[in-house]
Amino acid sequence: MKERIKEVLSGGSGAIVVRLFGPNLDTLRQKAAEIGAVMSNVAGVTNLQVEPQVEVPQIEIQLRREAALRFGVTAGDVRPQP
């Protein structure tokens, strides 16, 4: 149970999880491949997995308040809900 809780909190299911952070997804993918290649040569490492990262489509909305109000839509209506 304790291991499962760690997995949910960390997002990884392995005994050892290495995380990379940065703004450039292409660079992160490249560095992850490099790190995976190095780690695969460590004695005792089995079942090494480099998780693929997929881009999630996003949109940006700029509300024209006057036009939106004509349709009864307010800024609060289009604001993301937590």
C-alpha positions in Angstrom: 0.0 0.0 0.0 2.8 2.4 0.9 4.5 1.8 -2.5 1.2 2.4 -4.3 0.8 5.7 -2.5 4.3 6.8 -3.5 3.5 5.9 -7.1 0.4 8.0 -7.1 2.2 11.0 -5.5 5.3 10.8 -7.6 3.6 9.7 -10.9 6.2 6.9 -11.4 5.8 3.2 -10.7 9.5 2.2 -10.7 11.7 1.6 -7.7 13.8 4.5 -8.9 12.4 7.4 -10.9 14.5 10.1 -12.5 12.7 13.3 -13.5 13.9 16.0 -15.8 12.5 19.5 -15.8 12.7 22.3 -18.4 10.9 24.4 -20.8 11.9 22.7 -24.1 10.2 19.3 -24.7 12.6 18.4 -27.5 15.6 18.9 -25.3 14.0 17.0 -22.5 13.3 14.0 -24.8 16.9 14.1 -26.0 18.4 14.2 -22.5 16.1 11.5 -21.3 17.3 9.2 -24.1 20.9 10.0 -23.2 20.3 9.3 -19.5 18.5 6.1 -20.4 21.4 4.9 -22.5 23.9 5.6 -19.6 21.7 4.0 -17.0 21.1 0.9 -19.1 24.8 0.1 -18.8 24.7 0.1 -15.0 25.0 -3.4 -13.5 21.8 -4.6 -12.0 19.5 -2.2 -13.9 16.6 -4.2 -15.4 13.4 -3.1 -17.0 14.6 0.4 -17.8 11.8 2.6 -19.3 12.0 6.1 -20.7 8.4 7.3 -20.7 7.4 9.1 -23.8 6.0 12.6 -23.3 3.2 13.7 -25.5 2.2 17.3 -26.2 -1.2 18.2 -24.9 -3.1 20.6 -27.3 -3.9 23.9 -25.7 -5.8 27.0 -26.8 -5.6 30.6 -25.6 -8.8 32.6 -25.6 -8.9 36.4 -25.7 -12.3 37.6 -24.6 -13.9 40.6 -26.3 -16.1 41.7 -23.4 -18.5 43.8 -25.3 -19.1 41.2 -28.0 -19.4 38.5 -25.3 -21.9 40.5 -23.3 -24.2 40.7 -26.3 -24.6 36.9 -26.0 -24.8 37.0 -22.2 -21.3 35.6 -21.7 -19.1 37.1 -19.0 -15.4 36.7 -18.3 -16.3 34.4 -15.4 -18.1 32.1 -17.8 -14.9 31.4 -19.8 -12.5 31.4 -16.9 -11.0 27.9 -16.2 -12.6 26.2 -13.2 -10.3 24.6 -10.6 
